[in-house]
Amino acid sequence: SENFLGMKLVHRYDFPQWKFSLYFLERPRDAAAAALPSPGTKASEAYLWSMTGTTLELTHNHGSEEDDSFSVWSGNCGSDLPAESPLFRAGVVRGFGHIAFNV
């Protein structure tokens, strides 16, 4: 969906040779949403790289949905926790866990 927490897709890049895509979303204010160029156009690319606001960049790695051995690590577990913790995981350190912004 293109409407997530009031965010709109600004632009996207597809890199099929490397099996990933990048999506850039922003939270436009009021009438600015109607003025956004259509995503995937030269105008939207120019807007992305000249805008004064902030975007959220999301990456989609193609093929993981068909890889039975694919697993996701949330970054919320790691060896920096006590060994008795249910979130203890050897060999990794906890990392990025969430994104917050004002809507």
Backbone bond lengths (Angstrom), bond angles and torsions (degrees), N, CA, C in turn:
res aa  C-N    CA-C-N  psi(-1)  N-CA   C-N-CA  omega(-1)  CA-C   N-CA-C  phi
1 S - - - 1.453 - - 1.525 109.21 -
2 E 1.300 114.74 148.79 1.457 119.77 -178.81 1.519 111.56 -94.69
3 N 1.313 118.18 -3.65 1.453 120.87 -178.61 1.515 109.58 -119.02
4 F 1.316 116.42 85.21 1.445 123.40 -179.12 1.514 108.13 -115.03
5 L 1.334 117.07 111.24 1.467 122.39 -177.63 1.524 111.59 56.04
6 G 1.323 116.38 34.54 1.452 120.66 179.69 1.518 113.83 80.50
7 M 1.324 117.11 4.74 1.461 120.42 -178.78 1.517 110.15 -85.37
8 K 1.300 115.58 149.92 1.465 122.98 179.48 1.523 109.17 -124.36
9 L 1.323 115.55 144.79 1.452 120.78 175.76 1.522 108.77 -70.28
10 V 1.327 116.09 123.46 1.462 121.82 179.78 1.519 110.11 -91.72
11 H 1.338 116.03 -49.32 1.465 120.41 -176.90 1.516 108.39 -159.62
12 R 1.326 116.14 159.49 1.458 121.23 175.61 1.514 109.54 -141.29
13 Y 1.310 114.63 149.01 1.458 122.18 173.12 1.527 107.50 -122.36
14 D 1.317 116.76 135.98 1.461 121.95 175.97 1.520 109.10 -114.29
15 F 1.318 116.12 132.50 1.460 122.69 178.75 1.529 108.61 -125.40
16 P 1.346 117.54 73.54 1.467 119.91 -176.10 1.524 113.02 -61.07
17 Q 1.329 117.73 -30.34 1.466 120.14 179.90 1.525 111.73 -65.64
18 W 1.335 117.39 -24.68 1.460 121.89 178.62 1.528 111.68 -111.68
19 K 1.323 116.10 3.99 1.465 123.79 174.35 1.525 114.09 61.23
20 F 1.349 116.06 45.13 1.460 118.32 172.03 1.520 110.53 -151.85
21 S 1.333 115.63 159.62 1.465 123.54 175.60 1.520 108.72 -131.37
22 L 1.327 116.15 150.34 1.464 122.60 176.11 1.512 108.79 -115.93
23 Y 1.326 116.33 135.85 1.468 122.78 178.51 1.520 107.82 -122.96
24 F 1.323 116.80 133.21 1.462 122.63 179.79 1.520 108.56 -116.11
25 L 1.333 116.37 121.28 1.457 121.87 -179.14 1.518 110.05 -119.34
26 E 1.317 115.47 151.15 1.464 120.19 174.18 1.512 109.25 -139.43
27 R 1.320 116.42 164.00 1.459 123.09 176.18 1.515 106.98 -105.78
28 P 1.364 116.70 87.92 1.473 118.45 179.72 1.523 110.69 -69.90
29 R 1.281 115.67 150.21 1.471 121.46 -179.70 1.524 110.19 -98.62
30 D 1.310 115.28 133.00 1.459 124.73 172.29 1.532 113.41 47.37
31 A 1.326 116.57 -122.09 1.464 122.02 -174.18 1.530 112.81 -70.84
32 A 1.324 117.95 -13.02 1.462 120.32 -178.66 1.527 111.49 -62.63
33 A 1.337 117.52 -27.96 1.460 120.79 -178.62 1.525 111.19 -62.96
34 A 1.304 117.37 -37.10 1.468 121.25 -179.38 1.526 111.71 -70.79
35 A 1.318 116.99 -22.83 1.463 120.93 -176.84 1.526 113.37 -90.31
36 L 1.330 118.02 -2.99 1.467 119.61 -179.03 1.523 110.75 -66.51
37 P 1.338 117.62 136.93 1.467 119.84 175.87 1.529 110.27 -67.48
38 S 1.305 117.05 160.51 1.463 121.12 177.92 1.524 109.86 -64.60
39 P 1.359 117.85 131.09 1.466 120.77 179.81 1.528 111.54 -58.55
40 G 1.327 115.55 144.24 1.457 120.99 177.68 1.518 114.65 87.78
41 T 1.321 117.15 6.36 1.460 121.21 -179.80 1.528 109.94 -105.00
42 K 1.331 115.69 166.18 1.471 119.71 175.67 1.521 110.48 -61.25
43 A 1.345 115.84 -35.34 1.468 119.83 179.21 1.526 111.07 -65.45
44 S 1.335 117.29 -39.72 1.465 119.23 179.59 1.523 111.35 -70.27
45 E 1.326 117.55 -34.02 1.461 120.43 176.16 1.529 110.19 -65.99
46 A 1.321 117.32 -43.35 1.470 121.06 177.90 1.530 110.41 -62.19
47 Y 1.336 116.51 -41.20 1.466 121.00 178.15 1.532 110.41 -62.22
48 L 1.344 116.49 -45.97 1.461 121.14 -178.85 1.521 111.39 -54.69
49 W 1.321 117.48 -46.33 1.458 120.98 -173.61 1.521 114.02 -88.12
50 S 1.344 117.41 -0.29 1.468 119.55 177.52 1.521 113.23 -122.96
51 M 1.318 117.77 -4.19 1.469 120.81 -177.32 1.524 111.43 -66.81
52 T 1.313 116.73 155.82 1.460 120.79 -179.79 1.523 111.80 -96.96
53 G 1.329 118.14 -9.27 1.459 121.47 -179.19 1.511 112.69 -85.92
54 T 1.304 115.65 -159.87 1.456 123.25 -177.18 1.522 109.45 -121.62
55 T 1.315 116.89 142.52 1.457 120.24 176.28 1.520 110.13 -117.58
56 L 1.316 114.40 157.15 1.453 122.41 171.31 1.520 105.98 -103.61
57 E 1.323 117.43 123.15 1.459 121.74 179.94 1.519 108.68 -100.33
58 L 1.329 116.92 124.80 1.461 122.74 177.38 1.522 108.96 -115.75
59 T 1.308 116.36 142.48 1.461 122.29 178.64 1.520 109.39 -113.05
60 H 1.319 116.15 134.13 1.467 121.71 172.45 1.520 106.92 -114.03
61 N 1.325 115.96 117.01 1.461 121.62 176.52 1.515 108.21 -91.01
62 H 1.308 117.16 111.74 1.459 122.84 -176.31 1.520 110.95 -69.40
63 G 1.313 116.31 144.12 1.448 122.13 173.90 1.509 114.71 97.82
64 S 1.324 117.79 -19.88 1.460 119.25 -178.49 1.525 110.95 -64.78
65 E 1.323 117.29 -28.04 1.460 120.41 -179.44 1.532 112.46 -69.31
66 E 1.324 117.52 -14.25 1.466 121.23 178.68 1.527 112.40 -112.86
67 D 1.331 117.28 8.69 1.461 122.60 -178.96 1.524 108.79 -103.37
68 D 1.333 117.13 106.07 1.464 121.50 -177.52 1.520 113.14 -62.98
69 S 1.331 118.30 -21.37 1.456 120.59 -179.57 1.531 112.41 -92.99
70 F 1.334 117.52 0.32 1.458 121.37 -179.14 1.527 110.40 -68.28
71 S 1.321 117.16 135.79 1.461 121.57 174.69 1.523 108.47 -137.83
72 V 1.307 115.41 156.63 1.458 122.19 -178.21 1.520 108.70 -111.92
73 W 1.317 116.96 136.50 1.459 122.20 173.57 1.511 107.53 -110.77
74 S 1.321 117.52 121.35 1.464 122.22 -175.76 1.517 113.32 -74.92
75 G 1.313 118.01 -17.52 1.455 120.54 -176.45 1.518 112.63 85.35
76 N 1.351 116.73 -0.33 1.465 120.74 -176.68 1.523 113.46 -94.66
77 C 1.315 118.27 5.05 1.460 121.58 177.36 1.526 107.85 -128.62
78 G 1.342 115.35 159.45 1.453 117.30 179.58 1.506 113.15 170.77
79 S 1.323 115.14 174.74 1.461 121.81 -177.06 1.525 112.78 -78.07
80 D 1.329 117.54 -4.94 1.455 120.06 177.03 1.536 111.45 -83.77
81 L 1.336 117.10 2.12 1.466 122.51 174.46 1.523 109.53 -98.47
82 P 1.326 117.90 159.53 1.474 119.18 176.21 1.537 110.26 -59.00
83 A 1.318 117.01 143.54 1.462 122.28 -176.69 1.526 112.47 -58.85
84 E 1.324 117.96 -27.27 1.466 120.34 179.90 1.532 113.15 -81.20
85 S 1.329 117.23 -7.09 1.467 120.91 179.13 1.529 110.39 -69.48
86 P 1.321 117.19 140.38 1.476 119.06 175.88 1.531 112.34 -65.35
87 L 1.324 116.91 -14.50 1.462 121.09 179.55 1.526 112.74 -97.82
88 F 1.348 116.40 3.91 1.458 119.14 177.21 1.525 108.89 -65.40
89 R 1.336 115.59 135.53 1.470 121.27 175.74 1.520 107.33 -144.92
90 A 1.318 116.24 118.30 1.458 121.40 -177.55 1.523 110.95 -68.06
91 G 1.323 115.13 145.13 1.458 120.41 172.77 1.512 116.50 87.30
92 V 1.321 118.08 -5.73 1.468 120.50 178.42 1.529 109.07 -135.03
93 V 1.312 116.15 158.81 1.459 122.52 176.29 1.514 107.23 -117.54
94 R 1.325 116.49 141.75 1.458 119.80 -179.98 1.520 110.73 -54.67
95 G 1.306 114.75 146.20 1.452 119.67 -179.27 1.515 111.63 -136.70
96 F 1.277 115.03 -149.31 1.456 123.27 -177.03 1.513 110.97 -53.63
97 G 1.333 117.45 133.28 1.448 120.08 -176.05 1.513 116.92 -127.56
98 H 1.335 118.94 -18.17 1.456 118.83 -178.52 1.526 111.31 -162.58
99 I 1.312 114.32 167.77 1.466 122.84 175.72 1.522 106.56 -126.35
100 A 1.313 117.49 136.14 1.464 121.12 177.12 1.524 108.61 -131.53
101 F 1.341 115.71 141.00 1.451 120.13 174.00 1.513 109.62 -155.34
102 N 1.293 116.66 162.50 1.462 123.66 -176.68 1.522 109.70 -91.38
103 V 1.334 117.11 122.27 1.481 119.78 179.18 1.495 112.21 -100.30
